[in-house]
Amino acid sequence: MDEWRALLERHAAVSSALEKALEDRHHIGLSEFETLDRLVDANCGKYRMNDLSGDIHLSQSALSRAVARLERDGLVERSICDDDRRGVFVRLTDKGQRVHDQALPTHRAVLQETWGAR
């Protein structure tokens, strides 16, 4: 239990530091950054929401809210699948790519400072 609690404390500290730095410097939350990061890593043009939810550590509802905020800010676009009207795709916009490119060094630096420092 001690190891489990230590892991939870460390995760909370790193997540909090990331959230603060990303919000302060780039006006984006950690959930939004992680969503953009997955879209960039996928490098597939558009990503099916159902697949994205399986690849990211957010609940379906948290992912939907993050994507809605990203869409509102013009960082992603959503579209309906032509073959399956229930399917929704998410696509990174040029603005989303720029925001990710600007926020990535901050994300990695905070990870190094908080996670790397033991």
N, C-alpha and C positions, 0 to 999 in steps of 0.2 A: 504494500500500500504506500510506503514511503516513496518508492520510485515512481509510482503512478502519480502521486500528488506532486512530486517534483517536476515531472513531465508536464502536468497540467499548468503548474505555476510558470514554467518556462515558456510554454506555448502562449499563455495569456500575456506575459511580459513582451514577447516578440510581436504578437499580434497588435497589442496596444501601441507599441513603438512604431510599427509599420503604419497603422491607421492614422496616427497623429502626423507623422512625417508626410505621408501621401496627401492627406487632407490639407495640411499647412502649406506645402510647397506646390501641389498640383491640383488641388480642389477635387480630389477623387478619393473615394473610400477604398478600403482594402478589398472588399468583395468586387467592386467594379474593376480594380486593377487586376485581380486574379482572373476575372472573366476576360478582360482584354488580353491578358497574358496567354490564356488558353487558346483564344482565337488566333493570336500571332503564332503560337507554337504549332497549331494545326495546319496553318499555311494551306488551307483548302478552299479559300474563297468564301464559302458559306458553311456553317456548322449547324447541324440539326440540334434543336434545343434538347431533345430527349437524349442525344448522345453527349452533349455538353454537360448535362446534369449528372451523367454517369462518370464524367472525367474531372469534375470539380468538387471540392469539399463544401458544397452548399446544399441546403435542402432545395427541393423543386420550387417552393414558394420564395425562398431567399434569392435563388437564381432569377426567377421571374421579375422580382422587384429590382435586382441589380441591372438586368437587361433593360427594364423599363426606364430606369434612370439614365443609362448609357444612351438609349434611343432618344430620350428627351433632350439630351445634350449633344446629339448629332454624332456620337462616337460609334454607334452601330446602327444597322437597319435590320428590321425583321421582315420576313416574307413568308407566305403560305406555300407549302409544297404543292405543286401542280398535280402530282399523282395521288396524294393522300391529304385531303383538306384539313385533317387533324394535325398534320405535321407543320412545324414552324421552323424556319431557318433564321440564323443570325449571321450577319456579315459585318465585318469590320469596315468602317469608312476611312477615308484618308485622314480625317481629323482624329479618329480613334487611334490610328497608327502613330500619328504625331504625338498625341498625349501619352501613349504607351512608351514611345521612344524617349520622351522627356522624363517620364516617371521611373523607367527601368533602373537608371543608375542610383536613384534615391532608394528604391526597393532593395537593390543588392547591397548598398552601403549599410542600410539599417540592419539587414540580415547579418552582414559581417560583424557589425558592431555589437549586436545583441545576441545572436546565436553563436557566432564564432568566439566571442569572449567568454570563456568559461571560468 
